[in-house]
Amino acid sequence: MNEKSPDRITPRAEDYSRWYLDVIRQANLAEAAEVVKGCMVIKPHGYAIWEKIQRALDDMFKATGHQNAYFPLLIPESFITKEAEHVEGFSPELAVVTHAGGKKLEENYVIRPTSETIIGHFFSRWIESYRDLPMLINQWANVMRWELRTRMFLRTSEFLWQEGHTAHASHEEAREEVLRMLGIYSKFAEEWMAMPIIRGVKTQTEKFAGALESYCIEAMMQDGKALQAGTSHDLGQNFGKAFDVRFQTAEGKMEYVWQTSWGVSTRLIGGLIMTHSDDNGLVLPPKLAPIHIAIVPILKAGSEAIVVEAGESVKKELSDRGLSVVFDTRDYKPGFKYFEWEQKGVPLRIEIGPKDVEKGSVAVKGRLADKKEFWERAGLGERVVKWLDNFQQELFETARERRKDNTVRIDTWDEFKSVFADQDSKFAYCHWDGTAETEAKIKEETRVTVRCIPENAEEEDGACVFSGKPSKRRVLFAKAY
């Protein structure tokens, strides 16, 4: 069988953006949908990662009382305009349907950029009394935001996500929900994605359009840039008032509900790639790897049967432990298979040849290991499970150490400009005077933004790194995706 020669992955140090796209290509995760501007096709291996993300998060949502529902893709244009800040924030990205069935529509529809408006409409029909609250809804869906500059998984015109929408009887209860869901995202990022995060609140400039406050988790990628990996919004009564979502209190009064929304998207796959992968291809934490182990038989004439039998036995033992295993008996040379599974981010490879069968052992190689090891066949399942757990933790610790090594405290504007020169980025904790004017000027001059005001940031008197005006605490600055 013909074997295609491998394409080269551009080293990270040479061109980080090209490296990222090369890893996606070589892992067969996705490709640009050239016939549809700004969109992508998520291929089976990429979608399998999304399914694992979805399954884990869905279980966490349901454990906290949320139910899944589905709302229309098309939203009446008049709905979008009901909340003034919301429409202003999303107008440049809206895709509008003006004709259907060969006729011009009486009212245009917007392809959902997010669903606060249409869900607000239905909440107004479903909620009558305090007994109907809290209403805890989640939707797994696709959305469209007409992006000018796109990059696969990180920013595309159409993308997949989940969006939670809840309604509550009090602001206090709504804020508890906002922080509860931020906690779920934090737990998922660190324990499943092995991606350390910083929790905080967005500035008023950076918050979600229509929210009172937006909370976020921010993660550092290998190039020092930040990735906003999840957001949770306190919507106050803004959408309740816009869509007349009222309830009767226990005392018989009519009040507007307090709402929240929260979401993560397929950009998490981009976060996985840029947190863990190397110049040899994709690296995946075991909890989100579609395939945990690839078994490659080393077939020699006359010994095929015993090697295949041993391989099937290993596969069964590992599969019985809940692991996803591929026994690769395709008609390719072993080296071709090694390369493919490495590029697809499979955490562990096991090789079995006739000598291994004879010795009662197997050869194993971890995705980031420099060389193979030989493990006894007896007790293999238990050892593999323990190795995968350790690998998951190692990835997290490596990412955390990288963040630590690339985090700085800056007090002068000259140092700030030096740290963020050209394409460089770090996580920088700096004083900021709290004004939108200063925030905008810093962004204009350096393309650096306030990623968040970190949760529980200690008070510390200082001077704004740009304006010199008084500041009470440091905030997190970085370039971002």
N, C-alpha and C positions, 0 to 999 in steps of 0.2 A: 504494500500500500504506500502511496506517495505521502511523504510527510513534509508539510510546509515549514520552511525555515523560520525561526522566530523573529519577530520584529523587535527592534531595539527600544528599550524604555529609556527616555532621556533622563539623565541623572538629575536629582533634585537641585544640586548645586549649580547645574548648568542652566536650567530653565524650569522653575517650579511649576508654572502653569502648564507647560507642555508635559512635564512629568505626570501631573494629575490626569490629564486627558489620556496619556499613554497607558497608565495603570487601568483606567476604565476600559480602554480598548482591549488590552491584553487579557484582562479578567473576563471579558465578554459580558460586561454589566449593562451597557447601554450604547446607543448610537444616536446621533443627531437625526431627527426626522426632517430631512432637507426639504420635503415637499410641504411642510407645515412650519411656518416661520417661528423660530424660538422654542420649538417643542422637541421632545426626545422620545425614543422608543426604549422602554425598560425591558431588557432581555431576560430570559428565564433565571439566570444566575443572580442578576441584580434584583429581580422581583422576589426571588426566594429570600433575600436579605430583608426586603421590606416586609414580607409576610412574617418573618420572625420578630421584627420590630413591632409590627401590628399585633401579633398574638400576645406578646409580653405586656404591652401597654394596655390592650383591651382587657386582659385579666385584672390588671391593676385598677383600671377605671371601674370595672364591675364590682370589684371588692370594696369600693368606696361608694357604692349605691347608684352608679350611673347606668343608664340604659341607652342602647343604640337606637337611632332612628334615621330616617332619610328624608331630605327636603329637596324641592325642585332645583334643577340646575339653572333655570331661567328665573330671573327676578324682575318684576315690573320696575321700570326705570324710576317711577314716582316713589317707590320704596327707598331707593338709594338717596334721594334728595330730602327725605324727611328729617335726617339727622345732619345738621349743617357741617359740622367738623368731619363727619364720616365721608360725606360726598366730596368735600374739598381734598381730603387725603387720598381718595381712591380714583378721582376723575381721570387723571392722566393714564391710568392703567386699565380702564374699562374697555371691554369688547362688547359692542352693542348689536343686537339683532333687530333689524328694521323690517325685514320681509320674511314671510313664511307662507307655504302653500300657494306660492305664485302671486301673493298680494301683499301690499304694504300694511303693516300692522297698525291698529288704532293706537296702541301704546307700545313703544319700544321695550324690549327686554334686555337686561344686562346679564351676560354669562357670569355666574357668581364669582366675585373676587374673594368673598367671605360671606357668611350667612346670617350675621346679626339681624339684618333687616327683615328677611323673610321669616326667620324663626321668631322674631319679635311679633310679627303679624299673627302667627299661629299661637304663640303664647297668650296673646290677647283673647283668643277664642277658647283656650283650654283652661285658663286660670280664672277662677271666680272668687275663691275663698282662701283664707289662710290654711285651710285643710288641704289645699292642692299644692302647698309649698313645703319644702323646697322642690322645685322641678329640676331634675338632673338629667340632661340629655347630652349624648355624644353622637357625632356623625363622622363616618369614614367616607371621604368623597374626593373628587377632583375639583380644582378651582382654576381660574384663568386670570392672570394679570399681565397685561401687554408690556413685557419688558423690552427695553431697547438693547441692553447688553446681557447676553445669556451665557451660562456655563452649566454644563450637565450636572444635575442633581442640586447644585447650589442655587441656581436662579434660572428658571425656565418659564415660558409663558403659561404653560399648563403644568400643574404638578399635583401630586397626591398628598393628602394630609388627613389628620383628624382635627375636628374642631368641637370642643366642648362648649355647651351653652347652658347656663343655669339661671334660675330665678329664685329669689329669697325674700323673706318677709322683713329683713332688717339689713342695714349696711354692715353691721358687725358680722352677721352670719355670712354675707357675701364675701367679705374680706377674709374670713376663715377659709372659705372655699378657694379663693384666689391663691392663698398661701399653701393650702393642702395640695392643690394640683401642681404648684411650683415644686413642692417637695417630691411629688411623684416623678416629675421630669428629672429632678436632680438625682434621685435614687436610680432611675433607669439609666441616665447618662453615665453615672459612675460605676454601677454594679453590672450593667449589661454591656454598655459600650466601652467600658474601661477608659472613659474620657473624663478627666477631672474638670469640674466646672466652678464658676464663681456666680453666686446668686446675688441679685440686686434689683433695684428699681431703675427704670429708664427715666431720662430727663423728660421734661414736658415737650421738648422738640422731637424726641425720638419715640415717644409713646404711640400706641395704637390710636388711629384716628377715631375719635368718639369716646375714648376711655377717660376716666378720671386719673387712673394710674396704670402703668404697665410694669409688670415684673418679668425678669428674664433670667436665663442661665447662659453664661458666656464661657466658651471653651477656647483654648489656645491651639492653633494648628502648628504644624512643624516649622512653618516659615514665620512664626511669631504673630500672625494675624489672628483676630478673633472671629469666632463663628457664633452667632446667636442661635442657640440650639433648641430653644423653647421659650414661649411667652405665655403669661397668664395675666388677664386684664380685669381690673375693677371698672365696670361700666357705669357704676352708680345707678341713677334713675334716668340716664339720658335716653336710652332706647325704650324704656318703659313709658316715658312721657311721649316720645315720638310715635309710638304705636299703641298708646292707651292701654298698656298692660297694667290693670289694676286688680286689687283683691280686697275683699271685705275682711277686716281684722276681727279678732275675737270680740272686740267691743262694738262691732257693727259699723266702724268707719271705713271709708274707701281710701286706699293708699296705692301708690305706684310701687311695683316690685323693684328690687335691687338685683341687678344682673351681673354675670361674669361671662367671659369667654376665654378660651385657652387652646393652644394648638402646637403641634409639631408636624413636620413634613418630611418628604423624601430628601430634604437637604441633610438629614441625619446620616444618610449613606455617604454623602460628600464628607461629612465630619469623620466618619469611620475611616475613610480612605486617607484623609489628610492628618489624622491623629496617629495612625499606626503603620501605614505602608512604607515600603522601602524601595530602593532602586531596582530590586528584583521583581517588584509587583505588589499585588494586594496582600495585606496582612489583616486578618479578622480575629476579633476576640471569640473564643469558643462559644459563648452564649448566643452569638448572632451568626455564627458560621453555618451556612446551609449544609455543608459537608464537614464533619469533624475529622475523619480519617480517610485517607486514600490508601488502599492496599494494592501494591504493585507486585505481581508474580514475576519471578525470574525463571523463565522456562528454558530448560535444556532438553535436548532430544532424549526420549526414553524416560524422562522424569516428570512429564507434564501432569500426569494424573495425580501423583502424590502431592505436587505443589498446589494444584487447584483444590484438592481436597483440604489441604492445610489452610489455604486462603479462605475457603468457604467456612471452615470451622472458626477461624479468627473473626470473620465478619459476623457470624451468628453470635458469638460470645459478646462482641462489642455492641451489636444491635440490641441484644437482650438487655443491655444496660441503658438503653434509651439514646444511644449515640447514632448519628447519621454516618453511614459507612458506604464507601464505593469500593467494590472489588473490580479493579480495572483489568479486564481480560481482553481488551481490544487489541487488534493486530497492529500494534505500534511498538517500536523499540522502547525499552525502559526509560532511556534518557528523555525521550519525547514526552512520556507520561510525567516524569519528575517535573519537567519544566512547566507543563500545563497546570498541574495541581498546585505548584508553587505560585504561579501567576494568579491563580484563582483564590489564593489566600487560605487554602486548607491548612489547619493548624499542625496536623501530624501526618507523616507518611510512614507506612510500614512496608518493608520489602521482605518477600519470602522466596527463597530459592531452595534447591535440593539439599545443599549443605546445611541451610538453616533448619530444614525439616529433620535432617539426620541428627543435628546437635540439640534439637528441642529449643530453638531460639528464633528470634526475628530481628531484622535490622530496622531501626527506627531513626527518623530525622525530624526534628521540630522545624517549623517554618523559619525560625530565625537562627537555628543552630548552624555552626560552621561545618560540622561533620556528623556522620552517622554513629549511633551507639547500637550495642547488641543487648537485647533484653531476653530473659528466659520466657519461654512460652507459658509455663505454669504461672498463674496469677497475673496474666497479662491484662485482663479486663480491669482489675482493681488499679493496676499501675497506670494504665492509660487515663482512667477517670481522674486520678490524683494529678497526673501530669497536666491535663487540660485545665483543672482548677488552678494550678500553679501558674500556667501560662496566662490565664485570664488576669491574675493578680500582677504578674510581671509586666504586662502591657500597661496596666493602670499606673504602676509605680514608675515605669519609664516615662510615661507622659507627664506624670506629676513632677518628676525631677526636671524634665525639660522645661516645664512652665516655671519652676523655681529658678532655674538658671537663666531664664529670659524675662524675669520680672525685675523692674527697677523702681526706685523712688526718685523723682525729678523735682528740683526746686527752681531752676532757671530756664528762661525761654531759649537761650543758646544751647543748653544741654538737651532740651526737648527737641529742637530742630535737628541736632546732631544724631540723636537716637532714631529719629524717624526720617532720616535722609533717604532719598531715592525710594527703593522698594522695601527698605528695612522696616521691621516692626518688632515691638516687644509689648509686654503688658506694663504700662507705666502708671504708677499711683502718684497723682499730682493734685495740688490745690487748684480749685476752680471757684470763681466768684459767684457762680450760680445763675448767671445771666445768659439768655439765649443769644445775645449779641456777641459775647465772648466765645461761646460755643461755636457760632457760625464762622467767626473770623479764624479760629483755630482750624476748623475743617477746611476752610477756603485756602489757607496757607500751606497746610501739611497733609490734607486728606485723612486726618486723624479725628476720631469722634469719641465722645464720652460713651463708653460701652454700658456702664451702669454706675449707680451710686451703690457700692457694695452693702449688702445686708449687714447690719450691726457694725457699720463703720464707726470707729472710735472718733470722738471729737478731738480735734487737734488744731489749735490756732496756727494760721499760716497766711501766706500771701499767694493770690492766684498766679499761676505760672506764666500767664499771658499778660494780664492787666495790672497785677500787683495789688489789687484790691483785697480786702480781708476775706478769709475763708475759714470755715469751721471744721472741715474734714477733707480728706483726700478722696478722689473719685478715680475710676479706672478708665484710662485712655488707651486706645489701640487703633491701628488700621483694621479693617474688617471686610469679610466677604458678604 
